[in-house]
């Protein structure tokens, strides 16, 4: 369904589970950044009423996820660490088109968001199926379902609001790029690492 070119090795869940404080801190900040991205899309494209409504709901949901992860961190006796640099997202930002029309930049920002949601969904699935902590496995299953909905929302808005971008062609370019990029990741205690 997601179209990802390379799936995460299930053994990544072992790295995550062995470094739970780190993965949870990284995850919390990923949720905060996802909320910020939705808000940025709203601010830059407020003329699209349906987008404003849908992305407001996503931003709120992402901050609720942030709150849930912080609660898990506290419950487990950890402390929320500082925000981490996300090299994976940094590489996706570099791949994003920033030249061309306003519409081109808008569509690429939506595809950028869809790509992150797709990979997050896939990683949450790996965690839900492979970690021993049953409560966390259930939590990550619920988040997997949520991220799949976000992925679809961003992709559908790209298709709806395109003027000068062949969205299916550009999405294939995103999938191809990410498929090569992700080969360098999957060996750290980070959601995209």
MITOR-718664 format. One record per residue: x, y, z of N, C-alpha, C, CB in turn; residue number from 0. Coordinates in nm, 2 decimals. Glycine has a CB too. Layout:
N
- X_Y_Z_X_Y_Z_X_Y_Z_X_Y_Z_NUM
...
//
This chain:
193
- 0.08_-0.12_0.00_0.00_0.00_0.00_0.08_0.13_0.00_-0.09_0.00_0.12_0
- 0.19_0.13_0.08_0.27_0.25_0.09_0.37_0.27_-0.03_0.35_0.24_0.22_1
- 0.40_0.16_-0.09_0.49_0.17_-0.21_0.63_0.19_-0.18_0.45_0.29_-0.29_2
- 0.67_0.17_-0.05_0.81_0.19_-0.01_0.90_0.08_-0.08_0.83_0.17_0.14_3
- 1.01_0.12_-0.13_1.10_0.03_-0.21_1.18_-0.06_-0.12_1.20_0.12_-0.29_4
- 1.21_-0.03_0.00_1.29_-0.11_0.09_1.22_-0.11_0.23_1.44_-0.06_0.10_5
- 1.19_-0.23_0.28_1.13_-0.24_0.41_1.23_-0.25_0.52_1.03_-0.36_0.42_6
- 1.20_-0.21_0.64_1.29_-0.21_0.75_1.31_-0.35_0.79_1.24_-0.13_0.87_7
- 1.44_-0.39_0.82_1.48_-0.52_0.88_1.41_-0.52_1.02_1.63_-0.53_0.88_8
- 1.34_-0.63_1.04_1.28_-0.64_1.17_1.37_-0.63_1.29_1.20_-0.77_1.18_9
- 1.50_-0.66_1.27_1.60_-0.66_1.38_1.62_-0.52_1.43_1.73_-0.72_1.33_10
- 1.58_-0.42_1.35_1.59_-0.28_1.39_1.51_-0.26_1.52_1.53_-0.18_1.28_11
- 1.40_-0.33_1.54_1.32_-0.33_1.66_1.40_-0.37_1.78_1.19_-0.42_1.65_12
- 1.50_-0.46_1.77_1.58_-0.50_1.88_1.67_-0.38_1.92_1.67_-0.62_1.84_13
- 1.72_-0.30_1.82_1.80_-0.19_1.85_1.72_-0.08_1.93_1.86_-0.12_1.72_14
- 1.60_-0.06_1.88_1.50_0.03_1.94_1.47_-0.01_2.08_1.38_0.04_1.86_15
- 1.44_-0.14_2.10_1.40_-0.18_2.23_1.51_-0.18_2.33_1.34_-0.32_2.23_16
- 1.63_-0.20_2.29_1.75_-0.20_2.37_1.79_-0.06_2.41_1.87_-0.27_2.30_17
- 1.73_0.04_2.35_1.76_0.18_2.37_1.63_0.26_2.38_1.86_0.24_2.26_18
- 1.54_0.21_2.47_1.41_0.26_2.47_1.40_0.41_2.50_1.33_0.18_2.57_19
- 1.48_0.46_2.60_1.48_0.60_2.63_1.51_0.68_2.51_1.57_0.63_2.75_20
- 1.61_0.64_2.43_1.65_0.71_2.31_1.54_0.71_2.21_1.78_0.66_2.26_21
- 1.49_0.59_2.18_1.38_0.58_2.07_1.26_0.66_2.11_1.35_0.44_2.04_22
- 1.22_0.66_2.24_1.10_0.73_2.28_1.13_0.88_2.27_1.06_0.70_2.42_23
- 1.24_0.93_2.31_1.27_1.07_2.30_1.27_1.11_2.15_1.41_1.11_2.36_24
- 1.34_1.03_2.06_1.34_1.06_1.92_1.19_1.06_1.87_1.42_0.96_1.84_25
- 1.12_0.97_1.91_0.98_0.96_1.86_0.90_1.08_1.90_0.91_0.83_1.92_26
- 0.91_1.12_2.03_0.84_1.24_2.08_0.86_1.36_1.99_0.87_1.27_2.22_27
- 0.99_1.38_1.96_1.03_1.50_1.88_0.98_1.48_1.73_1.18_1.52_1.88_28
- 0.97_1.36_1.68_0.92_1.34_1.55_0.77_1.38_1.54_0.93_1.19_1.50_29
- 0.70_1.35_1.65_0.56_1.39_1.65_0.54_1.54_1.66_0.49_1.33_1.78_30
- 0.63_1.61_1.73_0.62_1.76_1.74_0.65_1.82_1.61_0.72_1.81_1.85_31
- 0.75_1.76_1.54_0.79_1.81_1.40_0.68_1.79_1.30_0.92_1.75_1.35_32
- 0.61_1.68_1.31_0.50_1.65_1.22_0.39_1.75_1.24_0.44_1.50_1.25_33
- 0.36_1.79_1.37_0.26_1.89_1.40_0.30_2.02_1.34_0.24_1.90_1.55_34
- 0.43_2.06_1.35_0.48_2.18_1.30_0.47_2.19_1.15_0.63_2.20_1.34_35
- 0.50_2.07_1.08_0.49_2.07_0.94_0.34_2.09_0.89_0.54_1.93_0.89_36
- 0.25_2.03_0.96_0.11_2.05_0.93_0.07_2.20_0.94_0.02_1.96_1.01_37
- 0.12_2.26_1.05_0.08_2.40_1.07_0.15_2.49_0.97_0.14_2.44_1.21_38
- 0.27_2.46_0.93_0.33_2.53_0.82_0.26_2.52_0.69_0.48_2.48_0.80_39
- 0.21_2.40_0.66_0.13_2.38_0.54_0.00_2.47_0.54_0.10_2.24_0.52_40
- -0.06_2.47_0.66_-0.18_2.55_0.68_-0.15_2.70_0.66_-0.24_2.53_0.82_41
- -0.04_2.75_0.72_-0.01_2.89_0.71_0.02_2.93_0.57_0.11_2.92_0.80_42
- 0.09_2.84_0.49_0.13_2.88_0.36_0.02_2.85_0.25_0.25_2.80_0.32_43
- -0.09_2.79_0.29_-0.19_2.75_0.19_-0.33_2.76_0.25_-0.17_2.60_0.15_44
- -0.35_2.87_0.32_-0.48_2.89_0.40_-0.60_2.91_0.31_-0.46_3.00_0.49_45
- -0.58_2.93_0.18_-0.70_2.95_0.09_-0.77_2.82_0.06_-0.65_3.01_-0.04_46
- -0.71_2.71_0.10_-0.78_2.57_0.08_-0.84_2.53_0.21_-0.67_2.47_0.03_47
- -0.97_2.56_0.22_-1.05_2.54_0.34_-1.04_2.39_0.39_-1.19_2.58_0.33_48
- -1.06_2.30_0.30_-1.05_2.16_0.34_-0.92_2.12_0.39_-1.09_2.07_0.22_49
- -0.81_2.17_0.33_-0.68_2.14_0.38_-0.66_2.20_0.52_-0.57_2.20_0.28_50
- -0.70_2.32_0.54_-0.69_2.38_0.67_-0.76_2.30_0.78_-0.75_2.53_0.67_51
- -0.88_2.25_0.75_-0.96_2.17_0.84_-0.89_2.04_0.87_-1.10_2.15_0.79_52
- -0.85_1.97_0.76_-0.79_1.83_0.78_-0.65_1.84_0.85_-0.77_1.77_0.64_53
- -0.57_1.94_0.81_-0.43_1.95_0.87_-0.44_2.01_1.01_-0.35_2.04_0.78_54
- -0.54_2.08_1.04_-0.56_2.12_1.18_-0.58_2.00_1.27_-0.67_2.23_1.20_55
- -0.66_1.91_1.22_-0.69_1.79_1.29_-0.56_1.70_1.31_-0.80_1.71_1.22_56
- -0.49_1.70_1.20_-0.36_1.62_1.20_-0.26_1.69_1.30_-0.30_1.61_1.06_57
- -0.25_1.82_1.30_-0.16_1.89_1.39_-0.19_1.86_1.53_-0.16_2.04_1.36_58
- -0.32_1.86_1.56_-0.37_1.84_1.70_-0.34_1.69_1.74_-0.52_1.86_1.71_59
- -0.37_1.60_1.64_-0.34_1.46_1.67_-0.19_1.43_1.69_-0.39_1.37_1.55_60
- -0.11_1.50_1.61_0.04_1.48_1.63_0.08_1.53_1.77_0.11_1.55_1.52_61
- 0.03_1.64_1.81_0.06_1.69_1.95_0.01_1.60_2.06_0.01_1.83_1.96_62
- -0.11_1.54_2.03_-0.16_1.43_2.12_-0.06_1.31_2.13_-0.30_1.39_2.08_63
- -0.01_1.28_2.01_0.09_1.17_2.01_0.21_1.21_2.09_0.12_1.13_1.86_64
- 0.26_1.33_2.07_0.37_1.38_2.15_0.34_1.37_2.30_0.40_1.53_2.11_65
- 0.22_1.41_2.34_0.19_1.40_2.48_0.18_1.26_2.53_0.05_1.47_2.50_66
- 0.13_1.17_2.44_0.13_1.03_2.48_0.27_0.97_2.50_0.05_0.95_2.38_67
- 0.36_1.00_2.41_0.50_0.95_2.41_0.56_1.01_2.54_0.58_0.98_2.29_68
- 0.54_1.13_2.57_0.60_1.20_2.69_0.55_1.12_2.81_0.57_1.35_2.69_69
- 0.42_1.09_2.81_0.36_1.02_2.93_0.43_0.88_2.94_0.21_1.00_2.91_70
- 0.46_0.81_2.83_0.52_0.68_2.84_0.66_0.70_2.89_0.53_0.62_2.70_71
- 0.73_0.80_2.85_0.87_0.83_2.89_0.87_0.85_3.05_0.93_0.96_2.82_72
- 0.77_0.93_3.09_0.76_0.95_3.24_0.73_0.82_3.31_0.66_1.06_3.27_73
- 0.63_0.75_3.26_0.59_0.62_3.33_0.70_0.52_3.34_0.47_0.56_3.25_74
- 0.79_0.52_3.24_0.90_0.43_3.24_1.02_0.48_3.32_0.95_0.40_3.10_75
- 1.01_0.60_3.38_1.11_0.66_3.46_1.22_0.72_3.38_1.17_0.55_3.55_76
- 1.20_0.75_3.26_1.30_0.82_3.17_1.27_0.97_3.18_1.30_0.77_3.03_77
- 1.36_1.05_3.11_1.34_1.19_3.10_1.34_1.22_2.95_1.45_1.27_3.18_78
- 1.25_1.31_2.91_1.25_1.35_2.77_1.38_1.42_2.74_1.13_1.45_2.74_79
- 1.46_1.37_2.65_1.58_1.43_2.61_1.56_1.55_2.51_1.68_1.33_2.55_80
- 1.67_1.61_2.48_1.67_1.72_2.39_1.63_1.68_2.25_1.80_1.79_2.38_81
- 1.58_1.77_2.17_1.54_1.74_2.03_1.67_1.70_1.96_1.48_1.87_1.96_82
- 1.65_1.60_1.87_1.76_1.55_1.79_1.75_1.59_1.65_1.77_1.39_1.80_83
- 1.87_1.60_1.59_1.88_1.62_1.44_1.83_1.49_1.37_2.02_1.66_1.39_84
- 1.75_1.50_1.27_1.70_1.39_1.20_1.76_1.39_1.06_1.54_1.39_1.19_85
- 1.87_1.32_1.04_1.95_1.32_0.91_1.86_1.27_0.80_2.07_1.23_0.93_86
- 1.77_1.17_0.83_1.68_1.12_0.72_1.60_1.23_0.67_1.60_1.00_0.78_87
- 1.53_1.30_0.76_1.44_1.41_0.72_1.53_1.52_0.65_1.37_1.47_0.84_88
- 1.65_1.55_0.70_1.73_1.64_0.63_1.76_1.61_0.49_1.87_1.65_0.71_89
- 1.78_1.48_0.46_1.81_1.44_0.32_1.68_1.46_0.24_1.86_1.30_0.32_90
- 1.57_1.43_0.30_1.44_1.45_0.22_1.42_1.60_0.19_1.32_1.39_0.30_91
- 1.45_1.68_0.28_1.44_1.83_0.26_1.53_1.87_0.14_1.48_1.91_0.39_92
- 1.65_1.82_0.14_1.74_1.85_0.02_1.68_1.80_-0.11_1.88_1.79_0.04_93
- 1.61_1.69_-0.11_1.55_1.64_-0.23_1.43_1.72_-0.27_1.51_1.49_-0.21_94
- 1.36_1.79_-0.18_1.24_1.87_-0.21_1.27_1.98_-0.31_1.19_1.93_-0.08_95
- 1.18_2.00_-0.40_1.19_2.10_-0.50_1.15_2.24_-0.44_1.10_2.07_-0.63_96
- 1.24_2.33_-0.45_1.22_2.46_-0.40_1.21_2.57_-0.50_1.33_2.50_-0.30_97
- 1.25_2.53_-0.63_1.24_2.62_-0.74_1.11_2.59_-0.81_1.37_2.61_-0.83_98
- 1.09_2.67_-0.91_0.96_2.65_-0.99_0.85_2.73_-0.93_0.92_2.50_-0.99_99
- 0.73_2.69_-0.96_0.61_2.77_-0.92_0.58_2.75_-0.77_0.49_2.73_-1.01_100
- 0.49_2.83_-0.72_0.44_2.82_-0.59_0.37_2.68_-0.57_0.34_2.93_-0.55_101
- 0.30_2.64_-0.68_0.23_2.52_-0.68_0.32_2.40_-0.67_0.14_2.50_-0.80_102
- 0.43_2.41_-0.74_0.53_2.30_-0.74_0.59_2.28_-0.60_0.65_2.33_-0.84_103
- 0.62_2.39_-0.53_0.67_2.39_-0.39_0.57_2.33_-0.30_0.72_2.53_-0.35_104
- 0.44_2.37_-0.32_0.33_2.33_-0.23_0.31_2.17_-0.25_0.20_2.40_-0.27_105
- 0.31_2.13_-0.37_0.29_1.98_-0.40_0.41_1.90_-0.34_0.27_1.96_-0.55_106
- 0.53_1.95_-0.36_0.64_1.88_-0.31_0.64_1.88_-0.15_0.77_1.94_-0.36_107
- 0.59_1.98_-0.09_0.59_1.98_0.06_0.48_1.88_0.10_0.55_2.12_0.11_108
- 0.37_1.86_0.03_0.28_1.76_0.06_0.34_1.62_0.04_0.15_1.78_-0.02_109
- 0.41_1.60_-0.07_0.47_1.47_-0.09_0.58_1.44_0.01_0.53_1.47_-0.23_110
- 0.66_1.54_0.05_0.76_1.53_0.16_0.69_1.48_0.28_0.83_1.67_0.19_111
- 0.57_1.54_0.32_0.50_1.50_0.44_0.45_1.35_0.42_0.38_1.59_0.47_112
- 0.40_1.32_0.30_0.35_1.19_0.28_0.46_1.08_0.29_0.28_1.18_0.14_113
- 0.58_1.12_0.25_0.69_1.03_0.25_0.73_1.00_0.40_0.81_1.09_0.18_114
- 0.73_1.10_0.48_0.77_1.08_0.62_0.66_1.00_0.69_0.79_1.22_0.69_115
- 0.54_1.03_0.66_0.43_0.95_0.72_0.43_0.80_0.68_0.29_1.01_0.69_116
- 0.46_0.78_0.55_0.47_0.64_0.50_0.58_0.57_0.58_0.50_0.64_0.35_117
- 0.70_0.62_0.59_0.81_0.56_0.65_0.78_0.54_0.80_0.94_0.63_0.63_118
- 0.72_0.64_0.86_0.69_0.63_1.01_0.59_0.52_1.03_0.63_0.76_1.06_119
- 0.49_0.51_0.94_0.39_0.40_0.95_0.46_0.27_0.94_0.29_0.42_0.83_120
- 0.55_0.25_0.85_0.62_0.12_0.83_0.70_0.09_0.95_0.71_0.13_0.70_121
- 0.77_0.19_1.01_0.86_0.17_1.12_0.77_0.13_1.25_0.94_0.29_1.16_122
- 0.65_0.20_1.26_0.56_0.17_1.37_0.51_0.02_1.36_0.45_0.27_1.38_123
- 0.49_-0.02_1.24_0.45_-0.16_1.21_0.56_-0.26_1.26_0.41_-0.18_1.06_124
- 0.68_-0.23_1.23_0.79_-0.31_1.27_0.80_-0.32_1.42_0.93_-0.26_1.21_125
- 0.78_-0.20_1.49_0.78_-0.20_1.63_0.67_-0.28_1.69_0.78_-0.06_1.68_126
- 0.55_-0.26_1.63_0.43_-0.33_1.69_0.44_-0.48_1.67_0.30_-0.28_1.61_127
- 0.51_-0.53_1.57_0.52_-0.67_1.55_0.64_-0.74_1.62_0.52_-0.70_1.41_128
- 0.73_-0.66_1.66_0.86_-0.72_1.70_0.91_-0.68_1.84_0.96_-0.68_1.61_129
- 0.85_-0.59_1.91_0.90_-0.56_2.04_0.83_-0.64_2.15_0.88_-0.41_2.08_130
- 0.89_-0.67_2.26_0.84_-0.76_2.36_0.74_-0.69_2.45_0.95_-0.82_2.44_131
- 0.75_-0.57_2.47_0.66_-0.49_2.56_0.53_-0.48_2.49_0.72_-0.34_2.58_132
- 0.43_-0.56_2.54_0.30_-0.57_2.48_0.22_-0.44_2.48_0.21_-0.67_2.56_133
- 0.24_-0.36_2.58_0.17_-0.23_2.59_0.22_-0.13_2.48_0.19_-0.16_2.73_134
- 0.36_-0.13_2.47_0.42_-0.05_2.36_0.38_-0.10_2.22_0.57_-0.04_2.38_135
- 0.38_-0.24_2.21_0.34_-0.30_2.08_0.20_-0.25_2.04_0.35_-0.45_2.09_136
- 0.11_-0.25_2.13_-0.03_-0.21_2.10_-0.03_-0.06_2.07_-0.12_-0.23_2.22_137
- 0.05_0.02_2.14_0.06_0.17_2.12_0.11_0.19_1.97_0.15_0.23_2.22_138
- 0.21_0.12_1.93_0.27_0.14_1.80_0.18_0.09_1.69_0.41_0.07_1.79_139
- 0.10_-0.01_1.72_0.00_-0.06_1.62_-0.10_0.06_1.60_-0.07_-0.18_1.67_140
- -0.15_0.12_1.70_-0.25_0.23_1.69_-0.19_0.35_1.61_-0.29_0.28_1.83_141
- -0.06_0.38_1.64_0.01_0.49_1.57_0.03_0.45_1.42_0.14_0.52_1.63_142
- 0.05_0.32_1.39_0.07_0.28_1.25_-0.06_0.31_1.17_0.10_0.13_1.25_143
- -0.17_0.28_1.23_-0.30_0.31_1.16_-0.32_0.46_1.14_-0.42_0.25_1.25_144
- -0.28_0.54_1.24_-0.30_0.68_1.23_-0.21_0.74_1.12_-0.26_0.75_1.37_145
- -0.08_0.69_1.12_0.02_0.75_1.02_-0.03_0.71_0.88_0.16_0.69_1.05_146
- -0.09_0.59_0.86_-0.13_0.55_0.73_-0.24_0.65_0.68_-0.19_0.41_0.74_147
- -0.33_0.69_0.77_-0.43_0.79_0.74_-0.37_0.92_0.70_-0.53_0.81_0.85_148
- -0.27_0.97_0.77_-0.20_1.09_0.74_-0.13_1.08_0.61_-0.09_1.13_0.85_149
- -0.06_0.97_0.58_0.00_0.95_0.45_-0.10_0.97_0.34_0.07_0.81_0.44_150
- -0.21_0.91_0.35_-0.32_0.92_0.25_-0.37_1.06_0.23_-0.43_0.82_0.28_151
- -0.39_1.13_0.34_-0.44_1.26_0.34_-0.34_1.35_0.26_-0.45_1.32_0.48_152
- -0.21_1.35_0.29_-0.12_1.43_0.22_-0.11_1.40_0.07_0.02_1.42_0.29_153
- -0.11_1.27_0.04_-0.10_1.23_-0.10_-0.23_1.27_-0.17_-0.08_1.08_-0.11_154
- -0.34_1.26_-0.11_-0.47_1.30_-0.18_-0.47_1.45_-0.20_-0.59_1.26_-0.09_155
- -0.42_1.53_-0.10_-0.42_1.68_-0.12_-0.33_1.71_-0.24_-0.38_1.75_0.01_156
- -0.21_1.64_-0.25_-0.12_1.67_-0.36_-0.19_1.65_-0.49_0.01_1.58_-0.35_157
- -0.26_1.54_-0.50_-0.34_1.51_-0.63_-0.45_1.61_-0.65_-0.39_1.36_-0.62_158
- -0.51_1.65_-0.55_-0.63_1.74_-0.56_-0.58_1.88_-0.61_-0.70_1.75_-0.43_159
- -0.47_1.93_-0.55_-0.43_2.07_-0.57_-0.32_2.09_-0.67_-0.39_2.13_-0.44_160
- -0.28_1.99_-0.74_-0.18_2.01_-0.84_-0.23_2.09_-0.96_-0.12_1.88_-0.89_161
- -0.14_2.18_-1.00_-0.17_2.26_-1.12_-0.07_2.22_-1.23_-0.16_2.41_-1.09_162
- 0.06_2.22_-1.19_0.16_2.20_-1.29_0.26_2.08_-1.26_0.24_2.32_-1.31_163
- 0.21_1.99_-1.17_0.30_1.88_-1.13_0.23_1.75_-1.16_0.34_1.88_-0.98_164
- 0.30_1.66_-1.23_0.24_1.52_-1.25_0.27_1.45_-1.11_0.31_1.45_-1.37_165
- 0.17_1.44_-1.03_0.19_1.39_-0.89_0.23_1.25_-0.89_0.06_1.41_-0.81_166
- 0.17_1.17_-0.97_0.21_1.02_-0.97_0.36_1.01_-1.01_0.12_0.94_-1.06_167
- 0.40_1.08_-1.11_0.54_1.07_-1.15_0.64_1.13_-1.04_0.56_1.16_-1.28_168
- 0.60_1.24_-0.98_0.68_1.29_-0.88_0.68_1.20_-0.76_0.64_1.43_-0.84_169
- 0.57_1.14_-0.72_0.57_1.05_-0.61_0.66_0.93_-0.63_0.42_1.00_-0.58_170
- 0.66_0.88_-0.76_0.75_0.77_-0.79_0.90_0.82_-0.77_0.73_0.73_-0.94_171
- 0.93_0.94_-0.81_1.06_0.99_-0.78_1.09_1.00_-0.63_1.08_1.13_-0.84_172
- 1.00_1.04_-0.55_1.02_1.04_-0.41_1.04_0.90_-0.36_0.89_1.10_-0.34_173
- 0.96_0.80_-0.40_0.98_0.66_-0.36_1.11_0.61_-0.40_0.86_0.58_-0.42_174
- 1.16_0.64_-0.52_1.29_0.59_-0.57_1.40_0.65_-0.48_1.31_0.62_-0.72_175
- 1.39_0.78_-0.46_1.50_0.85_-0.38_1.50_0.79_-0.24_1.47_1.00_-0.38_176
- 1.38_0.78_-0.18_1.38_0.73_-0.04_1.42_0.59_-0.03_1.24_0.74_0.01_177
- 1.39_0.51_-0.13_1.44_0.37_-0.13_1.59_0.35_-0.13_1.38_0.30_-0.26_178
- 1.66_0.45_-0.20_1.81_0.45_-0.19_1.86_0.51_-0.06_1.86_0.53_-0.31_179
- 1.79_0.61_-0.02_1.83_0.68_0.10_1.82_0.59_0.23_1.74_0.81_0.13_180
- 1.71_0.52_0.24_1.69_0.44_0.36_1.79_0.33_0.38_1.55_0.38_0.35_181
- 1.86_0.29_0.27_1.97_0.19_0.29_2.07_0.23_0.39_2.03_0.16_0.15_182
- 2.09_0.36_0.41_2.19_0.42_0.50_2.14_0.42_0.64_2.24_0.55_0.46_183
- 2.01_0.39_0.66_1.95_0.40_0.79_1.90_0.27_0.84_1.83_0.51_0.79_184
- 1.84_0.26_0.96_1.79_0.14_1.02_1.88_0.07_1.11_1.75_0.05_0.91_185
- 1.99_0.14_1.16_2.08_0.08_1.25_2.10_0.16_1.38_2.21_0.06_1.18_186
- 2.01_0.26_1.40_2.02_0.34_1.52_1.89_0.34_1.59_2.07_0.49_1.49_187
- 1.89_0.39_1.72_1.77_0.40_1.80_1.70_0.53_1.77_1.81_0.39_1.95_188
- 1.65_0.54_1.65_1.58_0.66_1.60_1.47_0.61_1.51_1.67_0.77_1.53_189
- 1.36_0.68_1.51_1.24_0.63_1.43_1.28_0.62_1.28_1.12_0.73_1.45_190
- 1.36_0.72_1.23_1.40_0.71_1.09_1.55_0.68_1.08_1.38_0.85_1.03_191
- 1.61_0.65_1.19_1.76_0.62_1.19_1.80_0.48_1.16_1.81_0.65_1.32_192
//
